[in-house]
Amino acid sequence: MKTKNNLSLKKYNTFHVDAKAKKLVIIDDEKDITNNLSSITSSKEILILGGGSNILFTKDFEGTILKSNIQGIKAIEKDKEHIYLKVGSGVLWDDLVKYAVKKGYGGIENLSLIPGTVGAAPIQNIGAYGVEFDEVFFKLEGINLIDGSKKEYHHNDCGFGYRTSIFKEKFKNKFFITYVTIRLDLKPKLKTNYRAIKEKVETQTIRDLDIKKISEIIREIRISKLPDPNKLGNAGSFFKNPVIDKKHFNLLAAKYKDLVYFELQEGTYKIPAGWLIEKVGLKGKRFGNVAVHENQALVIVNLGNATGKEVFELAQDIKKYIHNKFLINLEMEVNII
């Protein structure tokens, strides 16, 4: 366990906002928590930080930040169809994807190049290009920060939803995830229905498609659309794609012939937030030290010296534009501190 006081968080968040933390504790082993629970939790406010890729600091954090550095990828079980990998919560998510693809284990290749750590994946229920994390999730282990007890949560316990879980809601900053176990396919089932993947496959006339090629395609797509946070501060998709009812959808479809949508169950429709932001003319627009990215309107970028407040203010303005034009309330995907 390592403790750092009065630390700049600039390198701990992908927006590269220069907020400060009163105390940062890096956890190398679950015993670091159980043996030091009272000192760790003595602060009035606790924040569990993953890779800092889905968070915006609008102010200094006066409490204690816990960050996992628990490593390891280990196969713990195998049957005819699946292999189960137990992974430390501090492992970088994309390192896990690379490991699985190299071994020929299918299920997470569509989630290539997503920033952040493995421990953050179930909290946010990450997803991209037609695949959601909860599809491969088996169980997780962790420590209740209230009483120090260890507990396991299986799939049905986690309350997974669109970019959410009980660890983002009910147990937010109250449960420290130490290990995550995922179930991957030994005989991969490729998921290529997503439009961007289809287009790549068709234009490249790929014959022998496998998980390695799918991963390469996803990486190409993400690099072409999303800015590298090491070069341009951002947290990826800032907003969730809103879901509207059939009546609202019919009104929009009648007015906008180019409406992009995905039909869901029970007469509901998911509208890409990026399309909405483009439609109000904000894509590529600069506002002082912040901007809406020129290639992906879902992404707000720090042009170099932006504060968290400047980013947040632009996000609020975008929400107002969308509501005024479409009567849709955008919900932020990024966690605001």
BALOBA-1460 file (C-alpha; in Angstrom, 3 decimals):
// residues 337
<rec num="1" residu="m" x="0.000" y="0.000" z="0.000"/>
<rec num="2" residu="k" x="1.292" y="3.421" z="-0.961"/>
<rec num="3" residu="t" x="-0.110" y="6.711" z="0.332"/>
<rec num="4" residu="k" x="0.361" y="10.084" z="-1.350"/>
<rec num="5" residu="n" x="-0.793" y="13.376" z="0.139"/>
<rec num="6" residu="n" x="-1.762" y="16.670" z="-1.526"/>
<rec num="7" residu="l" x="-1.282" y="15.142" z="-4.943"/>
<rec num="8" residu="s" x="-2.097" y="16.562" z="-8.374"/>
<rec num="9" residu="l" x="-4.592" y="14.308" z="-10.153"/>
<rec num="10" residu="k" x="-3.604" y="15.484" z="-13.624"/>
<rec num="11" residu="k" x="-2.028" y="12.155" z="-14.589"/>
<rec num="12" residu="y" x="-4.777" y="10.172" z="-12.863"/>
<rec num="13" residu="n" x="-7.640" y="11.377" z="-15.088"/>
<rec num="14" residu="t" x="-7.831" y="11.258" z="-18.883"/>
<rec num="15" residu="f" x="-9.270" y="14.786" z="-19.073"/>
<rec num="16" residu="h" x="-5.896" y="15.859" z="-17.604"/>
<rec num="17" residu="v" x="-7.629" y="18.295" z="-15.281"/>
<rec num="18" residu="d" x="-5.241" y="19.598" z="-12.643"/>
<rec num="19" residu="a" x="-7.353" y="19.040" z="-9.531"/>
<rec num="20" residu="k" x="-5.722" y="17.950" z="-6.277"/>
<rec num="21" residu="a" x="-6.373" y="15.071" z="-3.911"/>
<rec num="22" residu="k" x="-5.881" y="15.440" z="-0.182"/>
<rec num="23" residu="k" x="-4.960" y="11.746" z="0.018"/>
<rec num="24" residu="l" x="-4.449" y="8.979" z="-2.560"/>
<rec num="25" residu="v" x="-4.027" y="5.367" z="-1.434"/>
<rec num="26" residu="i" x="-2.798" y="2.783" z="-3.944"/>
<rec num="27" residu="i" x="-3.953" y="-0.743" z="-3.090"/>
<rec num="28" residu="d" x="-1.609" y="-3.582" z="-4.128"/>
<rec num="29" residu="d" x="-3.393" y="-6.391" z="-2.286"/>
<rec num="30" residu="e" x="-6.762" y="-6.889" z="-0.600"/>
<rec num="31" residu="k" x="-4.919" y="-7.142" z="2.739"/>
<rec num="32" residu="d" x="-3.962" y="-3.498" z="2.298"/>
<rec num="33" residu="i" x="-7.615" y="-2.702" z="2.944"/>
<rec num="34" residu="t" x="-8.494" y="-5.283" z="5.582"/>
<rec num="35" residu="n" x="-5.386" y="-4.494" z="7.637"/>
<rec num="36" residu="n" x="-5.791" y="-0.725" z="7.379"/>
<rec num="37" residu="l" x="-9.551" y="-0.278" z="7.152"/>
<rec num="38" residu="s" x="-9.945" y="2.267" z="9.954"/>
<rec num="39" residu="s" x="-7.217" y="4.578" z="8.640"/>
<rec num="40" residu="i" x="-8.401" y="4.242" z="5.037"/>
<rec num="41" residu="t" x="-12.026" y="4.973" z="5.861"/>
<rec num="42" residu="s" x="-11.405" y="7.671" z="8.474"/>
<rec num="43" residu="s" x="-11.996" y="10.316" z="5.819"/>
<rec num="44" residu="k" x="-15.516" y="11.725" z="5.544"/>
<rec num="45" residu="e" x="-15.495" y="11.169" z="1.787"/>
<rec num="46" residu="i" x="-14.063" y="8.263" z="-0.218"/>
<rec num="47" residu="l" x="-13.661" y="7.931" z="-3.969"/>
<rec num="48" residu="i" x="-12.729" y="4.686" z="-5.707"/>
<rec num="49" residu="l" x="-10.766" y="5.526" z="-8.836"/>
<rec num="50" residu="g" x="-10.083" y="3.197" z="-11.749"/>
<rec num="51" residu="g" x="-8.142" y="4.420" z="-14.764"/>
<rec num="52" residu="g" x="-9.648" y="7.898" z="-14.480"/>
<rec num="53" residu="s" x="-11.157" y="7.524" z="-17.949"/>
<rec num="54" residu="n" x="-14.753" y="8.139" z="-16.956"/>
<rec num="55" residu="i" x="-14.485" y="10.935" z="-14.418"/>
<rec num="56" residu="l" x="-14.402" y="14.728" z="-14.412"/>
<rec num="57" residu="f" x="-12.923" y="16.616" z="-11.469"/>
<rec num="58" residu="t" x="-14.558" y="20.026" z="-11.215"/>
<rec num="59" residu="k" x="-12.843" y="20.757" z="-7.885"/>
<rec num="60" residu="d" x="-10.164" y="19.462" z="-5.539"/>
<rec num="61" residu="f" x="-11.054" y="16.266" z="-3.698"/>
<rec num="62" residu="e" x="-10.814" y="16.766" z="0.055"/>
<rec num="63" residu="g" x="-11.279" y="13.117" z="1.016"/>
<rec num="64" residu="t" x="-9.409" y="9.863" z="0.339"/>
<rec num="65" residu="i" x="-9.070" y="8.344" z="-3.116"/>
<rec num="66" residu="l" x="-8.537" y="4.578" z="-3.368"/>
<rec num="67" residu="k" x="-6.912" y="3.204" z="-6.500"/>
<rec num="68" residu="s" x="-6.398" y="-0.489" z="-7.225"/>
<rec num="69" residu="n" x="-3.060" y="-1.821" z="-8.397"/>
<rec num="70" residu="i" x="-4.088" y="-5.470" z="-7.900"/>
<rec num="71" residu="q" x="-2.643" y="-7.414" z="-10.818"/>
<rec num="72" residu="g" x="-2.881" y="-10.890" z="-12.329"/>
<rec num="73" residu="i" x="-4.764" y="-12.829" z="-14.990"/>
<rec num="74" residu="k" x="-5.342" y="-16.476" z="-14.095"/>
<rec num="75" residu="a" x="-7.409" y="-19.259" z="-15.691"/>
<rec num="76" residu="i" x="-9.294" y="-20.884" z="-12.821"/>
<rec num="77" residu="e" x="-11.744" y="-23.193" z="-14.584"/>
<rec num="78" residu="k" x="-12.399" y="-24.679" z="-18.008"/>
<rec num="79" residu="d" x="-15.103" y="-26.772" z="-19.628"/>
<rec num="80" residu="k" x="-15.892" y="-27.799" z="-23.208"/>
<rec num="81" residu="e" x="-17.288" y="-24.405" z="-24.142"/>
<rec num="82" residu="h" x="-15.763" y="-21.840" z="-21.799"/>
<rec num="83" residu="i" x="-12.731" y="-20.701" z="-19.871"/>
<rec num="84" residu="y" x="-12.968" y="-18.640" z="-16.687"/>
<rec num="85" residu="l" x="-10.365" y="-15.946" z="-16.059"/>
<rec num="86" residu="k" x="-9.859" y="-14.374" z="-12.629"/>
<rec num="87" residu="v" x="-8.404" y="-10.898" z="-13.116"/>
<rec num="88" residu="g" x="-7.017" y="-8.336" z="-10.677"/>
<rec num="89" residu="s" x="-9.050" y="-5.123" z="-10.550"/>
<rec num="90" residu="g" x="-5.973" y="-3.015" z="-11.274"/>
<rec num="91" residu="v" x="-5.232" y="-4.717" z="-14.603"/>
<rec num="92" residu="l" x="-5.759" y="-2.416" z="-17.569"/>
<rec num="93" residu="w" x="-8.861" y="-3.485" z="-19.467"/>
<rec num="94" residu="d" x="-7.191" y="-3.435" z="-22.855"/>
<rec num="95" residu="d" x="-4.322" y="-5.576" z="-21.558"/>
<rec num="96" residu="l" x="-6.940" y="-8.192" z="-20.663"/>
<rec num="97" residu="v" x="-8.467" y="-7.930" z="-24.155"/>
<rec num="98" residu="k" x="-5.050" y="-8.398" z="-25.771"/>
<rec num="99" residu="y" x="-4.396" y="-11.408" z="-23.547"/>
<rec num="100" residu="a" x="-7.720" y="-13.039" z="-24.443"/>
<rec num="101" residu="v" x="-7.346" y="-12.398" z="-28.165"/>
<rec num="102" residu="k" x="-3.820" y="-13.807" z="-28.170"/>
<rec num="103" residu="k" x="-5.052" y="-16.960" z="-26.416"/>
<rec num="104" residu="g" x="-8.014" y="-17.293" z="-28.794"/>
<rec num="105" residu="y" x="-10.636" y="-16.719" z="-26.073"/>
<rec num="106" residu="g" x="-13.710" y="-15.010" z="-27.517"/>
<rec num="107" residu="g" x="-16.179" y="-12.556" z="-26.036"/>
<rec num="108" residu="i" x="-14.387" y="-9.267" z="-25.413"/>
<rec num="109" residu="e" x="-12.676" y="-8.579" z="-28.741"/>
<rec num="110" residu="n" x="-15.384" y="-5.996" z="-29.581"/>
<rec num="111" residu="l" x="-14.373" y="-4.143" z="-26.415"/>
<rec num="112" residu="s" x="-10.831" y="-3.528" z="-27.638"/>
<rec num="113" residu="l" x="-9.090" y="-0.255" z="-26.795"/>
<rec num="114" residu="i" x="-11.584" y="0.818" z="-24.127"/>
<rec num="115" residu="p" x="-9.565" y="2.743" z="-21.520"/>
<rec num="116" residu="g" x="-9.742" y="2.072" z="-17.804"/>
<rec num="117" residu="t" x="-9.222" y="-0.883" z="-15.489"/>
<rec num="118" residu="v" x="-10.868" y="-4.264" z="-15.090"/>
<rec num="119" residu="g" x="-12.277" y="-3.235" z="-11.719"/>
<rec num="120" residu="a" x="-14.180" y="-0.375" z="-13.347"/>
<rec num="121" residu="a" x="-15.741" y="-2.582" z="-16.040"/>
<rec num="122" residu="p" x="-18.593" y="-4.002" z="-13.907"/>
<rec num="123" residu="i" x="-19.218" y="-0.667" z="-12.181"/>
<rec num="124" residu="q" x="-19.893" y="1.072" z="-15.480"/>
<rec num="125" residu="n" x="-20.987" y="-2.082" z="-17.335"/>
<rec num="126" residu="i" x="-18.825" y="-0.992" z="-20.244"/>
<rec num="127" residu="g" x="-19.922" y="-1.732" z="-23.770"/>
<rec num="128" residu="a" x="-19.170" y="-0.999" z="-27.404"/>
<rec num="129" residu="y" x="-19.838" y="-2.233" z="-30.931"/>
<rec num="130" residu="g" x="-22.674" y="-4.566" z="-30.026"/>
<rec num="131" residu="v" x="-21.190" y="-6.131" z="-26.876"/>
<rec num="132" residu="e" x="-21.838" y="-5.375" z="-23.204"/>
<rec num="133" residu="f" x="-19.529" y="-6.383" z="-20.353"/>
<rec num="134" residu="d" x="-22.263" y="-8.197" z="-18.451"/>
<rec num="135" residu="e" x="-22.442" y="-10.749" z="-21.300"/>
<rec num="136" residu="v" x="-19.078" y="-12.196" z="-20.204"/>
<rec num="137" residu="f" x="-19.269" y="-11.427" z="-16.481"/>
<rec num="138" residu="f" x="-19.342" y="-14.386" z="-14.074"/>
<rec num="139" residu="k" x="-18.609" y="-12.955" z="-10.621"/>
<rec num="140" residu="l" x="-16.556" y="-10.435" z="-8.695"/>
<rec num="141" residu="e" x="-14.942" y="-10.276" z="-5.278"/>
<rec num="142" residu="g" x="-14.371" y="-7.292" z="-3.071"/>
<rec num="143" residu="i" x="-14.455" y="-5.655" z="0.318"/>
<rec num="144" residu="n" x="-17.250" y="-3.713" z="1.954"/>
<rec num="145" residu="l" x="-15.640" y="-0.474" z="3.103"/>
<rec num="146" residu="i" x="-18.241" y="-0.004" z="5.838"/>
<rec num="147" residu="d" x="-17.367" y="-3.099" z="7.886"/>
<rec num="148" residu="g" x="-14.387" y="-4.683" z="6.084"/>
<rec num="149" residu="s" x="-16.266" y="-7.854" z="5.152"/>
<rec num="150" residu="k" x="-15.386" y="-9.771" z="2.008"/>
<rec num="151" residu="k" x="-18.154" y="-10.624" z="-0.418"/>
<rec num="152" residu="e" x="-18.786" y="-12.164" z="-3.831"/>
<rec num="153" residu="y" x="-21.383" y="-10.930" z="-6.305"/>
<rec num="154" residu="h" x="-22.660" y="-13.052" z="-9.171"/>
<rec num="155" residu="h" x="-24.403" y="-11.808" z="-12.303"/>
<rec num="156" residu="n" x="-27.931" y="-11.609" z="-10.897"/>
<rec num="157" residu="d" x="-26.684" y="-9.706" z="-7.848"/>
<rec num="158" residu="c" x="-25.166" y="-6.806" z="-9.770"/>
<rec num="159" residu="g" x="-28.194" y="-4.979" z="-11.185"/>
<rec num="160" residu="f" x="-26.553" y="-4.481" z="-14.550"/>
<rec num="161" residu="g" x="-28.150" y="-1.917" z="-16.846"/>
<rec num="162" residu="y" x="-27.108" y="0.417" z="-19.611"/>
<rec num="163" residu="r" x="-23.777" y="1.770" z="-18.320"/>
<rec num="164" residu="t" x="-24.699" y="1.114" z="-14.730"/>
<rec num="165" residu="s" x="-24.771" y="-1.415" z="-11.880"/>
<rec num="166" residu="i" x="-25.360" y="-1.496" z="-8.129"/>
<rec num="167" residu="f" x="-21.691" y="-0.568" z="-7.719"/>
<rec num="168" residu="k" x="-22.345" y="2.716" z="-9.496"/>
<rec num="169" residu="e" x="-25.589" y="3.332" z="-7.620"/>
<rec num="170" residu="k" x="-26.331" y="1.648" z="-4.271"/>
<rec num="171" residu="f" x="-22.723" y="0.737" z="-3.419"/>
<rec num="172" residu="k" x="-21.001" y="3.701" z="-5.032"/>
<rec num="173" residu="n" x="-17.635" y="4.211" z="-3.302"/>
<rec num="174" residu="k" x="-18.688" y="1.758" z="-0.592"/>
<rec num="175" residu="f" x="-17.455" y="-1.496" z="-2.111"/>
<rec num="176" residu="f" x="-13.869" y="-1.989" z="-3.318"/>
<rec num="177" residu="i" x="-13.623" y="-4.574" z="-6.101"/>
<rec num="178" residu="t" x="-10.511" y="-6.742" z="-5.847"/>
<rec num="179" residu="y" x="-11.011" y="-9.443" z="-8.502"/>
<rec num="180" residu="v" x="-13.329" y="-9.950" z="-11.459"/>
<rec num="181" residu="t" x="-13.992" y="-13.340" z="-13.052"/>
<rec num="182" residu="i" x="-15.168" y="-13.449" z="-16.669"/>
<rec num="183" residu="r" x="-16.346" y="-16.361" z="-18.799"/>
<rec num="184" residu="l" x="-14.990" y="-16.462" z="-22.352"/>
<rec num="185" residu="d" x="-15.722" y="-18.744" z="-25.297"/>
<rec num="186" residu="l" x="-13.275" y="-21.411" z="-26.385"/>
<rec num="187" residu="k" x="-15.167" y="-21.520" z="-29.669"/>
<rec num="188" residu="p" x="-15.652" y="-17.799" z="-30.350"/>
<rec num="189" residu="k" x="-18.963" y="-16.527" z="-31.715"/>
<rec num="190" residu="l" x="-18.176" y="-13.445" z="-33.764"/>
<rec num="191" residu="k" x="-20.432" y="-10.410" z="-33.396"/>
<rec num="192" residu="t" x="-20.296" y="-8.365" z="-36.588"/>
<rec num="193" residu="n" x="-23.812" y="-6.899" z="-36.806"/>
<rec num="194" residu="y" x="-22.691" y="-3.428" z="-35.783"/>
<rec num="195" residu="r" x="-22.767" y="-1.185" z="-38.844"/>
<rec num="196" residu="a" x="-19.214" y="0.138" z="-38.549"/>
<rec num="197" residu="i" x="-17.842" y="-3.415" z="-38.336"/>
<rec num="198" residu="k" x="-19.893" y="-4.531" z="-41.348"/>
<rec num="199" residu="e" x="-18.601" y="-1.633" z="-43.399"/>
<rec num="200" residu="k" x="-14.980" y="-2.415" z="-42.525"/>
<rec num="201" residu="v" x="-15.401" y="-6.093" z="-43.361"/>
<rec num="202" residu="e" x="-17.016" y="-5.286" z="-46.697"/>
<rec num="203" residu="t" x="-14.505" y="-2.619" z="-47.763"/>
<rec num="204" residu="q" x="-11.531" y="-4.775" z="-46.812"/>
<rec num="205" residu="t" x="-13.048" y="-7.943" z="-48.376"/>
<rec num="206" residu="i" x="-11.979" y="-10.036" z="-45.393"/>
<rec num="207" residu="r" x="-12.440" y="-13.775" z="-45.889"/>
<rec num="208" residu="d" x="-11.119" y="-15.509" z="-42.791"/>
<rec num="209" residu="l" x="-12.640" y="-13.443" z="-40.003"/>
<rec num="210" residu="d" x="-11.599" y="-14.291" z="-36.457"/>
<rec num="211" residu="i" x="-11.406" y="-12.544" z="-33.071"/>
<rec num="212" residu="k" x="-7.932" y="-11.208" z="-33.855"/>
<rec num="213" residu="k" x="-9.225" y="-9.503" z="-36.989"/>
<rec num="214" residu="i" x="-12.325" y="-8.222" z="-35.181"/>
<rec num="215" residu="s" x="-10.082" y="-6.687" z="-32.514"/>
<rec num="216" residu="e" x="-7.928" y="-5.053" z="-35.195"/>
<rec num="217" residu="i" x="-11.029" y="-3.647" z="-36.915"/>
<rec num="218" residu="i" x="-12.361" y="-2.219" z="-33.631"/>
<rec num="219" residu="r" x="-9.010" y="-0.595" z="-32.932"/>
<rec num="220" residu="e" x="-8.964" y="0.974" z="-36.400"/>
<rec num="221" residu="i" x="-12.486" y="2.329" z="-35.930"/>
<rec num="222" residu="r" x="-11.818" y="3.754" z="-32.464"/>
<rec num="223" residu="i" x="-8.540" y="5.370" z="-33.502"/>
<rec num="224" residu="s" x="-10.213" y="6.989" z="-36.515"/>
<rec num="225" residu="k" x="-13.134" y="8.384" z="-34.491"/>
<rec num="226" residu="l" x="-11.935" y="8.931" z="-30.938"/>
<rec num="227" residu="p" x="-9.094" y="11.203" z="-29.827"/>
<rec num="228" residu="d" x="-6.138" y="9.697" z="-27.992"/>
<rec num="229" residu="p" x="-6.451" y="10.946" z="-24.374"/>
<rec num="230" residu="n" x="-2.661" y="11.035" z="-24.151"/>
<rec num="231" residu="k" x="-2.698" y="13.755" z="-26.805"/>
<rec num="232" residu="l" x="-6.067" y="15.424" z="-26.241"/>
<rec num="233" residu="g" x="-7.729" y="15.193" z="-22.839"/>
<rec num="234" residu="n" x="-11.135" y="13.494" z="-22.905"/>
<rec num="235" residu="a" x="-13.207" y="10.783" z="-21.255"/>
<rec num="236" residu="g" x="-14.651" y="9.166" z="-24.368"/>
<rec num="237" residu="s" x="-18.425" y="9.279" z="-24.701"/>
<rec num="238" residu="f" x="-19.629" y="12.025" z="-22.380"/>
<rec num="239" residu="f" x="-23.354" y="11.261" z="-22.690"/>
<rec num="240" residu="k" x="-25.509" y="8.152" z="-22.719"/>
<rec num="241" residu="n" x="-27.640" y="7.444" z="-25.770"/>
<rec num="242" residu="p" x="-31.177" y="8.459" z="-24.710"/>
<rec num="243" residu="v" x="-34.143" y="6.101" z="-24.945"/>
<rec num="244" residu="i" x="-37.529" y="7.522" z="-25.964"/>
<rec num="245" residu="d" x="-41.044" y="6.104" z="-26.261"/>
<rec num="246" residu="k" x="-42.879" y="5.394" z="-29.507"/>
<rec num="247" residu="k" x="-44.947" y="8.590" z="-29.479"/>
<rec num="248" residu="h" x="-41.842" y="10.749" z="-29.110"/>
<rec num="249" residu="f" x="-40.040" y="8.684" z="-31.736"/>
<rec num="250" residu="n" x="-42.867" y="9.103" z="-34.267"/>
<rec num="251" residu="l" x="-42.767" y="12.872" z="-33.832"/>
<rec num="252" residu="l" x="-39.018" y="12.966" z="-34.471"/>
<rec num="253" residu="a" x="-39.184" y="10.523" z="-37.380"/>
<rec num="254" residu="a" x="-41.824" y="12.657" z="-39.086"/>
<rec num="255" residu="k" x="-39.703" y="15.779" z="-38.716"/>
<rec num="256" residu="y" x="-36.232" y="14.331" z="-39.398"/>
<rec num="257" residu="k" x="-36.041" y="11.941" z="-42.342"/>
<rec num="258" residu="d" x="-32.386" y="11.190" z="-41.545"/>
<rec num="259" residu="l" x="-33.131" y="10.188" z="-37.943"/>
<rec num="260" residu="v" x="-30.736" y="7.508" z="-36.692"/>
<rec num="261" residu="y" x="-32.166" y="5.070" z="-34.157"/>
<rec num="262" residu="f" x="-32.119" y="1.558" z="-32.736"/>
<rec num="263" residu="e" x="-35.422" y="-0.101" z="-31.931"/>
<rec num="264" residu="l" x="-35.490" y="-1.713" z="-28.509"/>
<rec num="265" residu="q" x="-38.054" y="-3.816" z="-26.690"/>
<rec num="266" residu="e" x="-41.570" y="-2.737" z="-25.793"/>
<rec num="267" residu="g" x="-41.833" y="0.068" z="-28.318"/>
<rec num="268" residu="t" x="-38.852" y="2.113" z="-27.172"/>
<rec num="269" residu="y" x="-36.093" y="3.573" z="-29.298"/>
<rec num="270" residu="k" x="-32.472" y="4.464" z="-28.588"/>
<rec num="271" residu="i" x="-31.306" y="7.644" z="-30.333"/>
<rec num="272" residu="p" x="-27.524" y="8.190" z="-30.714"/>
<rec num="273" residu="a" x="-26.574" y="11.204" z="-28.605"/>
<rec num="274" residu="g" x="-23.841" y="11.967" z="-31.125"/>
<rec num="275" residu="w" x="-26.446" y="12.387" z="-33.877"/>
<rec num="276" residu="l" x="-28.443" y="14.780" z="-31.701"/>
<rec num="277" residu="i" x="-25.375" y="16.891" z="-30.933"/>
<rec num="278" residu="e" x="-24.411" y="17.008" z="-34.612"/>
<rec num="279" residu="k" x="-27.955" y="18.032" z="-35.520"/>
<rec num="280" residu="v" x="-27.776" y="21.143" z="-33.325"/>
<rec num="281" residu="g" x="-24.533" y="22.121" z="-35.045"/>
<rec num="282" residu="l" x="-22.084" y="21.637" z="-32.183"/>
<rec num="283" residu="k" x="-19.782" y="19.013" z="-33.698"/>
<rec num="284" residu="g" x="-16.268" y="20.424" z="-33.994"/>
<rec num="285" residu="k" x="-17.160" y="23.680" z="-32.230"/>
<rec num="286" residu="r" x="-14.609" y="25.263" z="-29.906"/>
<rec num="287" residu="f" x="-15.503" y="27.151" z="-26.726"/>
<rec num="288" residu="g" x="-12.372" y="28.639" z="-25.189"/>
<rec num="289" residu="n" x="-10.257" y="25.819" z="-23.759"/>
<rec num="290" residu="v" x="-12.816" y="23.084" z="-24.553"/>
<rec num="291" residu="a" x="-14.495" y="21.748" z="-27.674"/>
<rec num="292" residu="v" x="-16.849" y="19.153" z="-29.110"/>
<rec num="293" residu="h" x="-14.602" y="16.766" z="-31.010"/>
<rec num="294" residu="e" x="-14.553" y="17.150" z="-34.777"/>
<rec num="295" residu="n" x="-14.850" y="13.418" z="-35.509"/>
<rec num="296" residu="q" x="-17.176" y="12.291" z="-32.712"/>
<rec num="297" residu="a" x="-19.741" y="14.680" z="-31.278"/>
<rec num="298" residu="l" x="-20.178" y="12.524" z="-28.170"/>
<rec num="299" residu="v" x="-16.696" y="13.493" z="-27.029"/>
<rec num="300" residu="i" x="-15.824" y="16.713" z="-25.209"/>
<rec num="301" residu="v" x="-12.112" y="17.520" z="-25.325"/>
<rec num="302" residu="n" x="-9.710" y="19.548" z="-23.230"/>
<rec num="303" residu="l" x="-7.697" y="21.636" z="-25.697"/>
<rec num="304" residu="g" x="-4.856" y="22.038" z="-23.241"/>
<rec num="305" residu="n" x="-5.565" y="24.083" z="-20.146"/>
<rec num="306" residu="a" x="-9.241" y="23.596" z="-19.413"/>
<rec num="307" residu="t" x="-10.555" y="23.310" z="-15.883"/>
<rec num="308" residu="g" x="-13.110" y="20.707" z="-14.926"/>
<rec num="309" residu="k" x="-15.664" y="23.505" z="-14.529"/>
<rec num="310" residu="e" x="-15.166" y="24.597" z="-18.141"/>
<rec num="311" residu="v" x="-15.786" y="21.047" z="-19.370"/>
<rec num="312" residu="f" x="-18.854" y="20.713" z="-17.161"/>
<rec num="313" residu="e" x="-20.284" y="24.047" z="-18.329"/>
<rec num="314" residu="l" x="-19.996" y="22.970" z="-21.975"/>
<rec num="315" residu="a" x="-21.744" y="19.699" z="-21.124"/>
<rec num="316" residu="q" x="-24.581" y="21.634" z="-19.476"/>
<rec num="317" residu="d" x="-24.903" y="23.875" z="-22.531"/>
<rec num="318" residu="i" x="-25.074" y="20.834" z="-24.822"/>
<rec num="319" residu="k" x="-27.873" y="19.390" z="-22.697"/>
<rec num="320" residu="k" x="-29.831" y="22.653" z="-23.024"/>
<rec num="321" residu="y" x="-29.407" y="22.723" z="-26.821"/>
<rec num="322" residu="i" x="-30.658" y="19.134" z="-27.129"/>
<rec num="323" residu="h" x="-33.626" y="19.664" z="-24.833"/>
<rec num="324" residu="n" x="-34.701" y="22.853" z="-26.597"/>
<rec num="325" residu="k" x="-34.603" y="21.243" z="-30.038"/>
<rec num="326" residu="f" x="-35.691" y="17.646" z="-29.371"/>
<rec num="327" residu="l" x="-37.310" y="17.701" z="-25.894"/>
<rec num="328" residu="i" x="-34.781" y="15.032" z="-24.893"/>
<rec num="329" residu="n" x="-32.853" y="15.122" z="-21.638"/>
<rec num="330" residu="l" x="-29.311" y="13.872" z="-22.141"/>
<rec num="331" residu="e" x="-27.795" y="11.986" z="-19.221"/>
<rec num="332" residu="m" x="-24.085" y="12.256" z="-18.535"/>
<rec num="333" residu="e" x="-22.129" y="9.012" z="-18.716"/>
<rec num="334" residu="v" x="-19.064" y="10.592" z="-17.099"/>
<rec num="335" residu="n" x="-18.974" y="10.783" z="-13.305"/>
<rec num="336" residu="i" x="-18.827" y="14.376" z="-12.078"/>
<rec num="337" residu="i" x="-16.854" y="15.164" z="-8.904"/>
